[in-house]
């Protein structure tokens, strides 16, 4: 009997380690734990992750603007603490990883591999010494900005705003990039504005990633990448994670779907090849009943074209239908990010 499309997709997810390079998991886990819930990852997130065949998850330390500047450091440490508590409660289910070998170890023991990223360096304020503290806590990715200005750089807003004159990296930002690279941390330019992107590329020697960004030539948000930026990232040996947030998938984002997201992937593959694209879904739909949709955003309440990790299989089915080989799909699902990790995370 011939293999069905869904069976083919599931087989690939069993064969390869699927990596989601960006998920705001810990903000929600921390909030739930403060309300008294326990084993949040195991009970509320892990079933969907397993159904979707996700083996490794990069969890961002994102700080909502209302906590800044005074509580940025505290909120980031609370999120790390929440993860450590979750690991203590579910030691056979989840594992904090800082290297490729640790990801393989987690997979061998059927655990979810979790890696940590700063999404904006607000928790550091302007203290480089704090980067080493976060490193010791397990953080290995440095997203310089969210979509706002901080001590390191200016962020890229979702759409045009009256923000005054833009800047690139500050002197602190330059020192931060140099130190992070020296410490074998991975620089992430998603959310960074164009001026800062250029400054990063001029000052780094190793691969740079955009963990959750799409193609600006398809969806015009400044959060997406230009063709020149895509080429620059590829030239560095970097990888771009496809973002499922509908505003970055289609300018008519009420109509965005998995097919539109795959159009972004096809575009990047045509431009720089299949070895520079991955998955960074940035799923924003809350699983706890909390409405995370900003009041200013119109359109449907569910604004993720892939609303749950279990739906990653739809993405893989689309890759199969578009003629990608099993080897290429393995690279896209996680192999490209994992290959990069072997070079940098030591």
C-alpha positions in Angstrom: 0.0 0.0 0.0 1.4 3.4 -1.0 2.4 5.8 1.8 0.0 8.6 2.4 1.1 12.2 2.6 0.6 12.3 6.3 2.4 9.1 6.8 5.3 10.4 4.8 5.4 13.6 6.9 5.3 11.7 10.2 8.1 9.4 9.0 10.3 12.4 8.3 9.6 13.9 11.7 10.7 10.6 13.2 13.8 10.4 11.1 15.0 14.0 11.6 15.2 16.3 14.6 12.7 19.1 14.0 13.8 22.5 15.5 11.5 25.5 16.2 14.1 28.3 16.4 11.8 30.7 18.2 9.0 30.3 20.7 7.9 32.6 23.6 7.2 29.6 25.9 8.7 30.8 29.1 6.7 34.0 29.5 3.6 32.0 29.6 5.0 29.1 31.7 6.2 31.7 34.3 2.8 33.3 34.4 1.1 30.0 34.9 3.4 29.0 37.6 2.8 32.2 39.5 -0.9 31.2 39.5 0.0 27.9 41.1 0.2 25.6 38.1 2.9 22.9 37.9 4.4 20.8 35.1 3.1 23.3 32.7 5.4 22.3 29.8 4.7 18.6 30.3 0.9 18.9 30.5 0.1 21.8 28.2 2.8 22.1 25.6 4.6 18.7 25.3 1.6 16.8 23.8 1.4 19.1 20.8 5.1 19.3 20.4 5.3 15.5 20.3 2.4 15.2 17.9 4.1 17.7 15.6 7.4 15.8 15.9 9.4 18.8 17.4 12.5 17.6 19.1 14.3 20.9 19.9 12.8 24.3 20.9 14.6 27.6 21.3 12.7 29.4 24.0 13.1 33.2 24.1 13.3 35.3 27.2 10.9 38.0 26.1 10.0 40.9 28.4 6.8 42.7 27.8 7.2 46.5 27.5 5.2 47.3 30.7 7.9 45.8 32.8 10.7 47.9 31.3 13.1 49.3 32.3 12.9 48.6 36.0 11.8 44.9 36.0 13.6 43.6 32.9 16.3 41.6 34.7 13.8 40.2 37.3 11.3 39.0 34.7 14.1 37.3 32.6 15.4 35.6 35.7 11.9 34.6 36.7 11.5 32.9 33.3 14.8 31.0 33.6 13.8 30.0 37.2 10.4 28.7 35.9 12.2 26.5 33.3 14.6 25.1 36.0 11.6 24.3 38.2 9.8 22.7 35.2 12.9 20.5 34.6 13.0 19.4 38.2 9.3 18.4 38.0 9.6 16.7 34.6 13.2 15.4 34.5 12.3 12.6 32.2 10.5 14.8 29.7 12.5 18.0 29.1 16.2 18.9 29.1 18.0 22.2 28.9 20.7 22.0 26.2 23.6 24.2 25.3 25.4 22.1 22.7 24.6 19.9 19.8 25.7 16.8 21.7 23.3 17.7 24.5 20.5 17.9 21.9 21.4 14.4 20.7 21.4 13.2 24.3 18.0 14.6 24.9 16.7 12.9 21.8 18.3 9.6 22.8 16.4 9.8 26.1 13.1 10.9 24.4 13.2 14.3 26.0 12.4 17.7 24.5 15.6 19.7 24.0 15.2 23.3 25.2 17.6 26.0 24.3 17.5 29.6 25.6 17.6 32.9 23.8 17.5 36.6 24.7 14.8 38.3 22.6 16.1 41.8 23.2 18.9 42.5 25.6 16.8 44.7 27.9 17.6 42.4 30.9 21.3 43.4 30.6 20.5 47.2 30.6 24.0 48.4 29.7 26.0 45.9 31.8 28.1 43.6 29.6 28.9 41.5 32.7 25.4 40.3 32.9 25.8 38.5 29.6 28.2 36.1 31.3 25.6 35.4 34.0 22.9 34.5 31.4 25.5 32.4 29.6 26.1 30.4 32.9 22.3 30.0 33.2 22.2 28.4 29.7 21.5 31.2 27.3 23.3 30.7 24.0 21.4 33.0 21.6 21.4 36.8 21.6 18.6 38.5 19.9 19.7 42.1 20.1 16.3 43.7 20.0 12.6 43.2 20.0 10.7 45.8 18.1 11.8 48.7 20.3 14.9 50.7 21.1 17.3 49.5 23.9 20.8 50.2 25.0 22.3 48.1 22.1 20.3 49.0 19.0 17.0 50.1 17.5 14.3 47.4 16.8 12.3 47.1 13.6 8.7 47.9 14.1 6.0 45.7 12.7 4.7 48.6 10.5 5.6 52.2 10.0 5.6 54.4 13.1 6.7 58.0 13.8 9.8 57.1 15.8 12.2 59.9 15.0 15.6 59.3 13.6 16.7 55.6 13.5 20.1 54.3 14.7 22.2 51.2 14.2 24.3 49.5 16.9 25.3 51.7 19.8 28.8 51.5 21.2 27.4 49.2 23.8 25.8 47.1 21.1 29.1 46.8 19.2 30.8 45.6 22.4 28.0 43.2 23.1 28.2 41.6 19.6 31.9 41.2 19.9 31.7 39.6 23.4 28.8 37.3 22.4 30.8 36.0 19.4 33.9 35.5 21.6 31.7 33.5 24.0 30.4 31.3 21.1 26.9 32.7 21.4 24.8 33.0 18.3 23.7 36.5 17.1 20.1 36.7 16.1 19.0 39.7 13.9 15.2 39.1 13.9 13.6 42.3 15.1 16.7 44.4 14.4 16.2 47.3 12.1 18.1 47.6 8.7 20.7 49.9 10.0 21.6 47.6 12.9 21.5 44.6 10.6 24.3 46.1 8.5 26.3 47.0 11.5 26.1 43.4 12.8 27.1 41.9 9.4 30.1 44.3 9.2 31.3 43.2 12.7 30.8 39.4 12.9 33.0 36.6 11.6 30.8 33.6 12.2 27.3 32.6 11.1 24.4 35.0 12.0 20.8 33.9 12.2 17.3 35.4 11.7 15.4 33.0 13.9 11.9 34.1 12.9 11.8 36.3 9.8 10.4 36.0 6.3 10.8 37.7 2.9 10.1 41.4 2.6 9.6 41.1 -1.1 6.5 39.0 -0.4 5.2 40.6 2.8 6.3 44.2 3.2 6.7 44.4 7.0 10.1 45.8 8.0 10.3 42.8 10.2 11.0 40.7 7.1 14.3 40.5 5.3 15.3 42.1 2.0 17.0 40.1 -0.7 20.4 41.6 0.1 19.9 40.8 3.8 19.0 37.2 2.9 22.2 36.9 0.8 24.3 38.4 3.5 23.0 36.0 6.1 23.6 33.1 3.7 27.1 34.3 3.0 27.8 34.2 6.8 26.7 30.6 6.9 23.5 31.6 8.7 19.9 30.3 8.7 16.5 32.0 8.4 13.6 30.6 10.4 10.2 30.8 8.7 7.8 32.9 10.9 4.2 31.8 10.9 2.8 35.1 12.3 0.3 36.1 9.7 1.3 39.7 9.5 4.8 38.6 8.3 3.3 36.0 5.9 1.0 38.1 3.8 0.2 41.8 3.5 -3.4 40.7 3.5 -2.7 38.8 6.7 -6.3 37.7 7.3 -5.8 35.5 4.2 -2.3 34.2 5.1 -2.0 30.4 5.3 0.6 27.6 5.2 0.8 27.9 1.4 1.8 31.6 1.7 4.4 30.7 4.3 5.8 28.1 1.9 6.0 30.8 -0.8 8.5 32.6 1.5 10.6 29.4 1.9 10.5 28.7 -1.9 11.7 32.3 -2.5 14.7 31.9 -0.1 15.6 28.5 -1.5 15.6 30.0 -5.0 17.7 32.9 -3.9 20.4 31.2 -1.7 19.6 27.5 -1.5 17.9 25.1 0.8 20.8 25.1 3.4 19.9 28.5 4.7 16.3 28.1 5.7 14.6 26.5 8.7 11.6 26.9 11.0 11.0 29.7 13.6 7.3 29.7 14.0 6.9 32.4 16.7 3.5 30.9 17.7 1.6 33.6 19.5 -1.8 32.0 20.1 -2.0 31.4 23.8 -2.7 27.9 25.0 -3.8 29.0 28.4 -6.8 31.1 27.5 -4.9 34.4 27.8 -5.5 36.7 24.8 -2.1 37.8 23.5 -3.5 39.7 20.6 -2.7 43.4 20.7 -5.7 45.7 20.8 -4.6 47.6 17.7 -4.5 44.5 15.5 -7.5 43.8 13.4 -8.3 40.5 11.7 -9.0 37.0 13.1 -8.3 36.1 16.7 -6.1 33.3 15.6 -3.2 35.0 13.7 -0.8 32.2 13.4 -0.9 30.4 10.1 0.5 27.4 12.1 -1.4 27.8 15.3 0.0 24.8 17.2 3.2 22.8 17.0 1.1 19.7 16.1 0.2 21.5 12.9 3.9 21.6 11.8 3.0 18.4 9.9 1.0 20.6 7.5 4.1 22.5 6.8 6.0 19.3 6.1 3.2 18.0 3.9 3.5 21.2 1.9 7.2 20.7 1.4 6.6 17.2 0.1 3.8 18.3 -2.2 6.1 21.0 -3.6 8.7 18.5 -4.6 11.4 18.9 -1.9 13.4 15.7 -1.4 13.5 14.0 2.0 17.1 15.2 2.5 16.1 18.8 1.8 13.1 18.5 4.1 15.4 17.1 6.9 17.6 20.2 6.5 14.7 22.6 6.5 13.0 21.0 9.5 16.0 21.2 11.7 19.2 20.0 10.0 20.4 23.5 8.9 20.0 25.0 12.4 21.6 21.9 14.0 24.6 22.1 11.6 25.1 25.7 12.6 24.9 24.8 16.3 27.7 22.2 15.8 30.0 25.1 14.5 29.2 27.7 17.2 27.8 26.1 20.4 30.9 24.6 22.1 
